[in-house]
Amino acid sequence: MIRHIVMFKIKDEFKDEIPQLVKNFYGMKGKIEGMVSLEAGADFLHSERSYDLALITEFETREAFDAYQTHPVHLPVKKRMHEVRSASVACDYEIRDL
């Protein structure tokens, strides 16, 4: 299983759009083969080190994660995030039973 975590800082002029951005993420749920979970939300703390928005997804396999990158459901969401973000960070890792 692969976990994909992305956090976004949103440009000031798009901050009012954050609830819609969260909805856009949830609009992908159940529509991408191999994606087993999706969770997204807006930061409420607004501390100096906070990012504005987080997306956490899990995929059955690395191949499913790779296919997600160019999936037609994901591409418009990805495009919009590139337009509204000032920064983003990501971490992708394999979930293993220890």
PDB file as gemmi writes it, atoms N, CA and C in Angstrom:
CRYST1    1.000    1.000    1.000  90.00  90.00  90.00 P 1                      
ATOM      1  N   MET A   1       0.849  -1.177   0.000  1.00  0.00           N  
ATOM      2  CA  MET A   1       0.000   0.000   0.000  1.00  0.00           C  
ATOM      3  C   MET A   1       0.894   1.239   0.000  1.00  0.00           C  
ATOM      4  N   ILE A   2       0.481   2.264  -0.745  1.00  0.00           N  
ATOM      5  CA  ILE A   2       1.223   3.516  -0.866  1.00  0.00           C  
ATOM      6  C   ILE A   2       0.397   4.642  -0.254  1.00  0.00           C  
ATOM      7  N   ARG A   3       1.028   5.449   0.574  1.00  0.00           N  
ATOM      8  CA  ARG A   3       0.375   6.644   1.126  1.00  0.00           C  
ATOM      9  C   ARG A   3       1.019   7.863   0.483  1.00  0.00           C  
ATOM     10  N   HIS A   4       0.162   8.786   0.031  1.00  0.00           N  
ATOM     11  CA  HIS A   4       0.572  10.019  -0.652  1.00  0.00           C  
ATOM     12  C   HIS A   4       0.013  11.187   0.159  1.00  0.00           C  
ATOM     13  N   ILE A   5       0.901  12.011   0.698  1.00  0.00           N  
ATOM     14  CA  ILE A   5       0.496  13.160   1.510  1.00  0.00           C  
ATOM     15  C   ILE A   5       1.020  14.429   0.849  1.00  0.00           C  
ATOM     16  N   VAL A   6       0.134  15.391   0.625  1.00  0.00           N  
ATOM     17  CA  VAL A   6       0.534  16.672   0.047  1.00  0.00           C  
ATOM     18  C   VAL A   6      -0.077  17.778   0.890  1.00  0.00           C  
ATOM     19  N   MET A   7       0.726  18.793   1.162  1.00  0.00           N  
ATOM     20  CA  MET A   7       0.227  19.974   1.861  1.00  0.00           C  
ATOM     21  C   MET A   7       0.479  21.194   0.975  1.00  0.00           C  
ATOM     22  N   PHE A   8      -0.481  22.098   0.971  1.00  0.00           N  
ATOM     23  CA  PHE A   8      -0.455  23.250   0.079  1.00  0.00           C  
ATOM     24  C   PHE A   8      -0.554  24.552   0.859  1.00  0.00           C  
ATOM     25  N   LYS A   9       0.238  25.535   0.452  1.00  0.00           N  
ATOM     26  CA  LYS A   9       0.021  26.924   0.852  1.00  0.00           C  
ATOM     27  C   LYS A   9      -0.690  27.575  -0.330  1.00  0.00           C  
ATOM     28  N   ILE A  10      -1.775  28.254  -0.037  1.00  0.00           N  
ATOM     29  CA  ILE A  10      -2.603  28.853  -1.074  1.00  0.00           C  
ATOM     30  C   ILE A  10      -2.306  30.349  -1.156  1.00  0.00           C  
ATOM     31  N   LYS A  11      -2.198  30.843  -2.392  1.00  0.00           N  
ATOM     32  CA  LYS A  11      -1.965  32.274  -2.603  1.00  0.00           C  
ATOM     33  C   LYS A  11      -3.101  33.068  -1.944  1.00  0.00           C  
ATOM     34  N   ASP A  12      -2.754  34.222  -1.386  1.00  0.00           N  
ATOM     35  CA  ASP A  12      -3.739  35.029  -0.654  1.00  0.00           C  
ATOM     36  C   ASP A  12      -5.003  35.290  -1.457  1.00  0.00           C  
ATOM     37  N   GLU A  13      -4.870  35.557  -2.739  1.00  0.00           N  
ATOM     38  CA  GLU A  13      -6.042  35.903  -3.548  1.00  0.00           C  
ATOM     39  C   GLU A  13      -6.980  34.717  -3.788  1.00  0.00           C  
ATOM     40  N   PHE A  14      -6.563  33.516  -3.415  1.00  0.00           N  
ATOM     41  CA  PHE A  14      -7.395  32.321  -3.593  1.00  0.00           C  
ATOM     42  C   PHE A  14      -7.827  31.677  -2.274  1.00  0.00           C  
ATOM     43  N   LYS A  15      -7.519  32.291  -1.150  1.00  0.00           N  
ATOM     44  CA  LYS A  15      -7.840  31.689   0.158  1.00  0.00           C  
ATOM     45  C   LYS A  15      -9.340  31.464   0.337  1.00  0.00           C  
ATOM     46  N   ASP A  16     -10.191  32.321  -0.227  1.00  0.00           N  
ATOM     47  CA  ASP A  16     -11.636  32.137  -0.118  1.00  0.00           C  
ATOM     48  C   ASP A  16     -12.099  30.882  -0.855  1.00  0.00           C  
ATOM     49  N   GLU A  17     -11.266  30.373  -1.733  1.00  0.00           N  
ATOM     50  CA  GLU A  17     -11.603  29.200  -2.540  1.00  0.00           C  
ATOM     51  C   GLU A  17     -11.282  27.877  -1.817  1.00  0.00           C  
ATOM     52  N   ILE A  18     -10.659  27.941  -0.651  1.00  0.00           N  
ATOM     53  CA  ILE A  18     -10.221  26.720   0.034  1.00  0.00           C  
ATOM     54  C   ILE A  18     -11.355  25.704   0.236  1.00  0.00           C  
ATOM     55  N   PRO A  19     -12.550  26.086   0.683  1.00  0.00           N  
ATOM     56  CA  PRO A  19     -13.613  25.066   0.812  1.00  0.00           C  
ATOM     57  C   PRO A  19     -13.915  24.357  -0.512  1.00  0.00           C  
ATOM     58  N   GLN A  20     -13.885  25.082  -1.603  1.00  0.00           N  
ATOM     59  CA  GLN A  20     -14.123  24.463  -2.911  1.00  0.00           C  
ATOM     60  C   GLN A  20     -12.973  23.544  -3.303  1.00  0.00           C  
ATOM     61  N   LEU A  21     -11.752  23.917  -2.953  1.00  0.00           N  
ATOM     62  CA  LEU A  21     -10.603  23.062  -3.249  1.00  0.00           C  
ATOM     63  C   LEU A  21     -10.727  21.727  -2.514  1.00  0.00           C  
ATOM     64  N   VAL A  22     -11.190  21.774  -1.276  1.00  0.00           N  
ATOM     65  CA  VAL A  22     -11.430  20.542  -0.521  1.00  0.00           C  
ATOM     66  C   VAL A  22     -12.491  19.697  -1.231  1.00  0.00           C  
ATOM     67  N   LYS A  23     -13.567  20.329  -1.683  1.00  0.00           N  
ATOM     68  CA  LYS A  23     -14.609  19.612  -2.421  1.00  0.00           C  
ATOM     69  C   LYS A  23     -14.049  18.997  -3.696  1.00  0.00           C  
ATOM     70  N   ASN A  24     -13.164  19.727  -4.365  1.00  0.00           N  
ATOM     71  CA  ASN A  24     -12.543  19.197  -5.585  1.00  0.00           C  
ATOM     72  C   ASN A  24     -11.788  17.906  -5.288  1.00  0.00           C  
ATOM     73  N   PHE A  25     -11.062  17.892  -4.177  1.00  0.00           N  
ATOM     74  CA  PHE A  25     -10.342  16.673  -3.796  1.00  0.00           C  
ATOM     75  C   PHE A  25     -11.327  15.526  -3.574  1.00  0.00           C  
ATOM     76  N   TYR A  26     -12.365  15.785  -2.784  1.00  0.00           N  
ATOM     77  CA  TYR A  26     -13.331  14.726  -2.497  1.00  0.00           C  
ATOM     78  C   TYR A  26     -14.088  14.276  -3.751  1.00  0.00           C  
ATOM     79  N   GLY A  27     -14.125  15.122  -4.763  1.00  0.00           N  
ATOM     80  CA  GLY A  27     -14.742  14.744  -6.028  1.00  0.00           C  
ATOM     81  C   GLY A  27     -14.004  13.623  -6.743  1.00  0.00           C  
ATOM     82  N   MET A  28     -12.767  13.355  -6.355  1.00  0.00           N  
ATOM     83  CA  MET A  28     -12.004  12.254  -6.949  1.00  0.00           C  
ATOM     84  C   MET A  28     -12.304  10.923  -6.274  1.00  0.00           C  
ATOM     85  N   LYS A  29     -12.845  10.963  -5.081  1.00  0.00           N  
ATOM     86  CA  LYS A  29     -13.037   9.756  -4.269  1.00  0.00           C  
ATOM     87  C   LYS A  29     -13.951   8.762  -4.986  1.00  0.00           C  
ATOM     88  N   GLY A  30     -13.489   7.522  -5.058  1.00  0.00           N  
ATOM     89  CA  GLY A  30     -14.256   6.462  -5.686  1.00  0.00           C  
ATOM     90  C   GLY A  30     -14.229   6.450  -7.192  1.00  0.00           C  
ATOM     91  N   LYS A  31     -13.468   7.336  -7.795  1.00  0.00           N  
ATOM     92  CA  LYS A  31     -13.440   7.450  -9.251  1.00  0.00           C  
ATOM     93  C   LYS A  31     -12.107   7.049  -9.875  1.00  0.00           C  
ATOM     94  N   ILE A  32     -11.146   6.677  -9.040  1.00  0.00           N  
ATOM     95  CA  ILE A  32      -9.807   6.343  -9.543  1.00  0.00           C  
ATOM     96  C   ILE A  32      -9.471   4.930  -9.091  1.00  0.00           C  
ATOM     97  N   GLU A  33      -9.315   4.048 -10.056  1.00  0.00           N  
ATOM     98  CA  GLU A  33      -9.022   2.648  -9.759  1.00  0.00           C  
ATOM     99  C   GLU A  33      -7.726   2.536  -8.960  1.00  0.00           C  
ATOM    100  N   GLY A  34      -7.776   1.751  -7.905  1.00  0.00           N  
ATOM    101  CA  GLY A  34      -6.594   1.525  -7.087  1.00  0.00           C  
ATOM    102  C   GLY A  34      -6.429   2.501  -5.942  1.00  0.00           C  
ATOM    103  N   MET A  35      -7.215   3.592  -5.931  1.00  0.00           N  
ATOM    104  CA  MET A  35      -7.196   4.517  -4.792  1.00  0.00           C  
ATOM    105  C   MET A  35      -8.143   3.942  -3.745  1.00  0.00           C  
ATOM    106  N   VAL A  36      -7.609   3.624  -2.580  1.00  0.00           N  
ATOM    107  CA  VAL A  36      -8.426   2.983  -1.557  1.00  0.00           C  
ATOM    108  C   VAL A  36      -8.946   3.952  -0.500  1.00  0.00           C  
ATOM    109  N   SER A  37      -8.325   5.123  -0.380  1.00  0.00           N  
ATOM    110  CA  SER A  37      -8.850   6.121   0.550  1.00  0.00           C  
ATOM    111  C   SER A  37      -8.393   7.509   0.133  1.00  0.00           C  
ATOM    112  N   LEU A  38      -9.181   8.489   0.541  1.00  0.00           N  
ATOM    113  CA  LEU A  38      -8.872   9.892   0.295  1.00  0.00           C  
ATOM    114  C   LEU A  38      -9.413  10.685   1.466  1.00  0.00           C  
ATOM    115  N   GLU A  39      -8.579  11.573   1.978  1.00  0.00           N  
ATOM    116  CA  GLU A  39      -8.975  12.479   3.048  1.00  0.00           C  
ATOM    117  C   GLU A  39      -8.354  13.835   2.736  1.00  0.00           C  
ATOM    118  N   ALA A  40      -9.114  14.896   2.927  1.00  0.00           N  
ATOM    119  CA  ALA A  40      -8.608  16.247   2.681  1.00  0.00           C  
ATOM    120  C   ALA A  40      -9.223  17.196   3.682  1.00  0.00           C  
ATOM    121  N   GLY A  41      -8.514  18.280   3.968  1.00  0.00           N  
ATOM    122  CA  GLY A  41      -9.057  19.257   4.889  1.00  0.00           C  
ATOM    123  C   GLY A  41      -8.244  20.532   4.923  1.00  0.00           C  
ATOM    124  N   ALA A  42      -8.894  21.573   5.433  1.00  0.00           N  
ATOM    125  CA  ALA A  42      -8.278  22.890   5.568  1.00  0.00           C  
ATOM    126  C   ALA A  42      -7.732  23.051   6.986  1.00  0.00           C  
ATOM    127  N   ASP A  43      -6.607  23.690   7.090  1.00  0.00           N  
ATOM    128  CA  ASP A  43      -5.990  23.971   8.390  1.00  0.00           C  
ATOM    129  C   ASP A  43      -6.865  24.952   9.174  1.00  0.00           C  
ATOM    130  N   PHE A  44      -7.005  24.705  10.470  1.00  0.00           N  
ATOM    131  CA  PHE A  44      -7.764  25.629  11.313  1.00  0.00           C  
ATOM    132  C   PHE A  44      -6.874  26.397  12.287  1.00  0.00           C  
ATOM    133  N   LEU A  45      -5.637  25.980  12.442  1.00  0.00           N  
ATOM    134  CA  LEU A  45      -4.775  26.602  13.429  1.00  0.00           C  
ATOM    135  C   LEU A  45      -4.154  27.906  12.922  1.00  0.00           C  
ATOM    136  N   HIS A  46      -3.783  27.917  11.663  1.00  0.00           N  
ATOM    137  CA  HIS A  46      -3.192  29.104  11.030  1.00  0.00           C  
ATOM    138  C   HIS A  46      -1.961  29.610  11.777  1.00  0.00           C  
ATOM    139  N   SER A  47      -1.121  28.675  12.204  1.00  0.00           N  
ATOM    140  CA  SER A  47       0.120  29.067  12.870  1.00  0.00           C  
ATOM    141  C   SER A  47       1.171  29.446  11.835  1.00  0.00           C  
ATOM    142  N   GLU A  48       2.281  29.938  12.304  1.00  0.00           N  
ATOM    143  CA  GLU A  48       3.366  30.359  11.420  1.00  0.00           C  
ATOM    144  C   GLU A  48       3.860  29.219  10.528  1.00  0.00           C  
ATOM    145  N   ARG A  49       3.818  27.993  11.029  1.00  0.00           N  
ATOM    146  CA  ARG A  49       4.324  26.861  10.255  1.00  0.00           C  
ATOM    147  C   ARG A  49       3.235  26.074   9.538  1.00  0.00           C  
ATOM    148  N   SER A  50       1.986  26.510   9.651  1.00  0.00           N  
ATOM    149  CA  SER A  50       0.872  25.794   9.034  1.00  0.00           C  
ATOM    150  C   SER A  50       0.860  25.934   7.522  1.00  0.00           C  
ATOM    151  N   TYR A  51       0.413  24.877   6.879  1.00  0.00           N  
ATOM    152  CA  TYR A  51       0.010  24.932   5.474  1.00  0.00           C  
ATOM    153  C   TYR A  51      -1.499  25.064   5.473  1.00  0.00           C  
ATOM    154  N   ASP A  52      -2.078  25.508   4.362  1.00  0.00           N  
ATOM    155  CA  ASP A  52      -3.503  25.817   4.321  1.00  0.00           C  
ATOM    156  C   ASP A  52      -4.400  24.604   4.093  1.00  0.00           C  
ATOM    157  N   LEU A  53      -3.867  23.599   3.430  1.00  0.00           N  
ATOM    158  CA  LEU A  53      -4.697  22.514   2.934  1.00  0.00           C  
ATOM    159  C   LEU A  53      -3.871  21.245   2.875  1.00  0.00           C  
ATOM    160  N   ALA A  54      -4.478  20.108   3.220  1.00  0.00           N  
ATOM    161  CA  ALA A  54      -3.779  18.824   3.151  1.00  0.00           C  
ATOM    162  C   ALA A  54      -4.622  17.809   2.390  1.00  0.00           C  
ATOM    163  N   LEU A  55      -3.929  16.936   1.674  1.00  0.00           N  
ATOM    164  CA  LEU A  55      -4.548  15.824   0.963  1.00  0.00           C  
ATOM    165  C   LEU A  55      -3.783  14.559   1.326  1.00  0.00           C  
ATOM    166  N   ILE A  56      -4.516  13.530   1.756  1.00  0.00           N  
ATOM    167  CA  ILE A  56      -3.902  12.240   2.066  1.00  0.00           C  
ATOM    168  C   ILE A  56      -4.665  11.183   1.282  1.00  0.00           C  
ATOM    169  N   THR A  57      -3.940  10.440   0.453  1.00  0.00           N  
ATOM    170  CA  THR A  57      -4.551   9.366  -0.322  1.00  0.00           C  
ATOM    171  C   THR A  57      -3.750   8.094  -0.112  1.00  0.00           C  
ATOM    172  N   GLU A  58      -4.416   6.968  -0.295  1.00  0.00           N  
ATOM    173  CA  GLU A  58      -3.753   5.671  -0.233  1.00  0.00           C  
ATOM    174  C   GLU A  58      -4.108   4.885  -1.484  1.00  0.00           C  
ATOM    175  N   PHE A  59      -3.119   4.147  -1.979  1.00  0.00           N  
ATOM    176  CA  PHE A  59      -3.260   3.374  -3.203  1.00  0.00           C  
ATOM    177  C   PHE A  59      -2.859   1.932  -2.947  1.00  0.00           C  
ATOM    178  N   GLU A  60      -3.531   1.014  -3.646  1.00  0.00           N  
ATOM    179  CA  GLU A  60      -3.255  -0.410  -3.480  1.00  0.00           C  
ATOM    180  C   GLU A  60      -1.802  -0.763  -3.813  1.00  0.00           C  
ATOM    181  N   THR A  61      -1.287  -0.155  -4.884  1.00  0.00           N  
ATOM    182  CA  THR A  61       0.047  -0.498  -5.386  1.00  0.00           C  
ATOM    183  C   THR A  61       0.759   0.748  -5.895  1.00  0.00           C  
ATOM    184  N   ARG A  62       2.036   0.617  -6.115  1.00  0.00           N  
ATOM    185  CA  ARG A  62       2.819   1.699  -6.723  1.00  0.00           C  
ATOM    186  C   ARG A  62       2.309   1.991  -8.133  1.00  0.00           C  
ATOM    187  N   GLU A  63       1.905   0.949  -8.839  1.00  0.00           N  
ATOM    188  CA  GLU A  63       1.378   1.126 -10.199  1.00  0.00           C  
ATOM    189  C   GLU A  63       0.085   1.949 -10.185  1.00  0.00           C  
ATOM    190  N   ALA A  64      -0.768   1.703  -9.207  1.00  0.00           N  
ATOM    191  CA  ALA A  64      -2.002   2.488  -9.078  1.00  0.00           C  
ATOM    192  C   ALA A  64      -1.682   3.946  -8.772  1.00  0.00           C  
ATOM    193  N   PHE A  65      -0.692   4.170  -7.911  1.00  0.00           N  
ATOM    194  CA  PHE A  65      -0.263   5.537  -7.606  1.00  0.00           C  
ATOM    195  C   PHE A  65       0.295   6.216  -8.853  1.00  0.00           C  
ATOM    196  N   ASP A  66       1.110   5.503  -9.608  1.00  0.00           N  
ATOM    197  CA  ASP A  66       1.681   6.066 -10.835  1.00  0.00           C  
ATOM    198  C   ASP A  66       0.580   6.413 -11.842  1.00  0.00           C  
ATOM    199  N   ALA A  67      -0.425   5.548 -11.967  1.00  0.00           N  
ATOM    200  CA  ALA A  67      -1.535   5.796 -12.891  1.00  0.00           C  
ATOM    201  C   ALA A  67      -2.354   7.016 -12.465  1.00  0.00           C  
ATOM    202  N   TYR A  68      -2.466   7.244 -11.174  1.00  0.00           N  
ATOM    203  CA  TYR A  68      -3.191   8.394 -10.626  1.00  0.00           C  
ATOM    204  C   TYR A  68      -2.616   9.714 -11.139  1.00  0.00           C  
ATOM    205  N   GLN A  69      -1.307   9.757 -11.320  1.00  0.00           N  
ATOM    206  CA  GLN A  69      -0.651  11.000 -11.726  1.00  0.00           C  
ATOM    207  C   GLN A  69      -1.205  11.563 -13.037  1.00  0.00           C  
ATOM    208  N   THR A  70      -1.629  10.689 -13.930  1.00  0.00           N  
ATOM    209  CA  THR A  70      -2.144  11.136 -15.237  1.00  0.00           C  
ATOM    210  C   THR A  70      -3.604  10.749 -15.450  1.00  0.00           C  
ATOM    211  N   HIS A  71      -4.296  10.363 -14.396  1.00  0.00           N  
ATOM    212  CA  HIS A  71      -5.695   9.957 -14.508  1.00  0.00           C  
ATOM    213  C   HIS A  71      -6.551  11.174 -14.883  1.00  0.00           C  
ATOM    214  N   PRO A  72      -7.506  11.005 -15.815  1.00  0.00           N  
ATOM    215  CA  PRO A  72      -8.330  12.149 -16.245  1.00  0.00           C  
ATOM    216  C   PRO A  72      -9.169  12.786 -15.143  1.00  0.00           C  
ATOM    217  N   VAL A  73      -9.475  12.077 -14.080  1.00  0.00           N  
ATOM    218  CA  VAL A  73     -10.201  12.673 -12.950  1.00  0.00           C  
ATOM    219  C   VAL A  73      -9.255  13.543 -12.114  1.00  0.00           C  
ATOM    220  N   HIS A  74      -8.002  13.138 -12.012  1.00  0.00           N  
ATOM    221  CA  HIS A  74      -7.016  13.862 -11.202  1.00  0.00           C  
ATOM    222  C   HIS A  74      -6.480  15.108 -11.918  1.00  0.00           C  
ATOM    223  N   LEU A  75      -6.322  15.046 -13.229  1.00  0.00           N  
ATOM    224  CA  LEU A  75      -5.638  16.128 -13.952  1.00  0.00           C  
ATOM    225  C   LEU A  75      -6.258  17.516 -13.760  1.00  0.00           C  
ATOM    226  N   PRO A  76      -7.580  17.709 -13.837  1.00  0.00           N  
ATOM    227  CA  PRO A  76      -8.109  19.066 -13.619  1.00  0.00           C  
ATOM    228  C   PRO A  76      -7.919  19.557 -12.187  1.00  0.00           C  
ATOM    229  N   VAL A  77      -7.980  18.650 -11.217  1.00  0.00           N  
ATOM    230  CA  VAL A  77      -7.744  19.017  -9.818  1.00  0.00           C  
ATOM    231  C   VAL A  77      -6.288  19.448  -9.655  1.00  0.00           C  
ATOM    232  N   LYS A  78      -5.385  18.664 -10.205  1.00  0.00           N  
ATOM    233  CA  LYS A  78      -3.957  18.975 -10.158  1.00  0.00           C  
ATOM    234  C   LYS A  78      -3.674  20.325 -10.823  1.00  0.00           C  
ATOM    235  N   LYS A  79      -4.279  20.551 -11.983  1.00  0.00           N  
ATOM    236  CA  LYS A  79      -4.084  21.819 -12.708  1.00  0.00           C  
ATOM    237  C   LYS A  79      -4.521  23.008 -11.847  1.00  0.00           C  
ATOM    238  N   ARG A  80      -5.692  22.894 -11.224  1.00  0.00           N  
ATOM    239  CA  ARG A  80      -6.189  23.999 -10.397  1.00  0.00           C  
ATOM    240  C   ARG A  80      -5.277  24.243  -9.206  1.00  0.00           C  
ATOM    241  N   MET A  81      -4.788  23.179  -8.599  1.00  0.00           N  
ATOM    242  CA  MET A  81      -3.896  23.346  -7.457  1.00  0.00           C  
ATOM    243  C   MET A  81      -2.598  24.045  -7.869  1.00  0.00           C  
ATOM    244  N   HIS A  82      -2.106  23.764  -9.053  1.00  0.00           N  
ATOM    245  CA  HIS A  82      -0.906  24.449  -9.530  1.00  0.00           C  
ATOM    246  C   HIS A  82      -1.173  25.941  -9.732  1.00  0.00           C  
ATOM    247  N   GLU A  83      -2.397  26.297 -10.078  1.00  0.00           N  
ATOM    248  CA  GLU A  83      -2.754  27.699 -10.290  1.00  0.00           C  
ATOM    249  C   GLU A  83      -2.880  28.471  -8.979  1.00  0.00           C  
ATOM    250  N   VAL A  84      -3.384  27.822  -7.934  1.00  0.00           N  
ATOM    251  CA  VAL A  84      -3.720  28.546  -6.702  1.00  0.00           C  
ATOM    252  C   VAL A  84      -2.678  28.416  -5.598  1.00  0.00           C  
ATOM    253  N   ARG A  85      -1.737  27.520  -5.730  1.00  0.00           N  
ATOM    254  CA  ARG A  85      -0.761  27.297  -4.656  1.00  0.00           C  
ATOM    255  C   ARG A  85       0.435  28.225  -4.789  1.00  0.00           C  
ATOM    256  N   SER A  86       0.952  28.618  -3.639  1.00  0.00           N  
ATOM    257  CA  SER A  86       2.227  29.346  -3.627  1.00  0.00           C  
ATOM    258  C   SER A  86       3.360  28.396  -3.279  1.00  0.00           C  
ATOM    259  N   ALA A  87       3.022  27.277  -2.624  1.00  0.00           N  
ATOM    260  CA  ALA A  87       4.024  26.266  -2.272  1.00  0.00           C  
ATOM    261  C   ALA A  87       3.300  24.964  -1.956  1.00  0.00           C  
ATOM    262  N   SER A  88       4.031  23.881  -2.081  1.00  0.00           N  
ATOM    263  CA  SER A  88       3.498  22.585  -1.655  1.00  0.00           C  
ATOM    264  C   SER A  88       4.653  21.683  -1.258  1.00  0.00           C  
ATOM    265  N   VAL A  89       4.356  20.726  -0.401  1.00  0.00           N  
ATOM    266  CA  VAL A  89       5.317  19.694   0.002  1.00  0.00           C  
ATOM    267  C   VAL A  89       4.587  18.366  -0.059  1.00  0.00           C  
ATOM    268  N   ALA A  90       5.351  17.317  -0.310  1.00  0.00           N  
ATOM    269  CA  ALA A  90       4.753  16.000  -0.423  1.00  0.00           C  
ATOM    270  C   ALA A  90       5.638  14.956   0.225  1.00  0.00           C  
ATOM    271  N   CYS A  91       5.002  13.875   0.635  1.00  0.00           N  
ATOM    272  CA  CYS A  91       5.712  12.700   1.115  1.00  0.00           C  
ATOM    273  C   CYS A  91       4.935  11.479   0.623  1.00  0.00           C  
ATOM    274  N   ASP A  92       5.639  10.575  -0.030  1.00  0.00           N  
ATOM    275  CA  ASP A  92       5.047   9.362  -0.559  1.00  0.00           C  
ATOM    276  C   ASP A  92       5.830   8.191   0.000  1.00  0.00           C  
ATOM    277  N   TYR A  93       5.108   7.234   0.617  1.00  0.00           N  
ATOM    278  CA  TYR A  93       5.830   6.128   1.206  1.00  0.00           C  
ATOM    279  C   TYR A  93       4.984   4.855   1.168  1.00  0.00           C  
ATOM    280  N   GLU A  94       5.688   3.743   1.281  1.00  0.00           N  
ATOM    281  CA  GLU A  94       5.031   2.454   1.313  1.00  0.00           C  
ATOM    282  C   GLU A  94       4.641   2.127   2.743  1.00  0.00           C  
ATOM    283  N   ILE A  95       3.402   1.707   2.934  1.00  0.00           N  
ATOM    284  CA  ILE A  95       2.927   1.300   4.256  1.00  0.00           C  
ATOM    285  C   ILE A  95       3.286  -0.166   4.431  1.00  0.00           C  
ATOM    286  N   ARG A  96       4.016  -0.445   5.496  1.00  0.00           N  
ATOM    287  CA  ARG A  96       4.445  -1.812   5.758  1.00  0.00           C  
ATOM    288  C   ARG A  96       4.031  -2.225   7.153  1.00  0.00           C  
ATOM    289  N   ASP A  97       3.676  -3.479   7.286  1.00  0.00           N  
ATOM    290  CA  ASP A  97       3.437  -4.029   8.625  1.00  0.00           C  
ATOM    291  C   ASP A  97       4.780  -4.365   9.235  1.00  0.00           C  
ATOM    292  N   LEU A  98       5.049  -3.865  10.408  1.00  0.00           N  
ATOM    293  CA  LEU A  98       6.332  -4.136  11.072  1.00  0.00           C  
ATOM    294  C   LEU A  98       6.158  -5.171  12.157  1.00  0.00           C  
TER     295      LEU A  98                                                      
END                                                                             
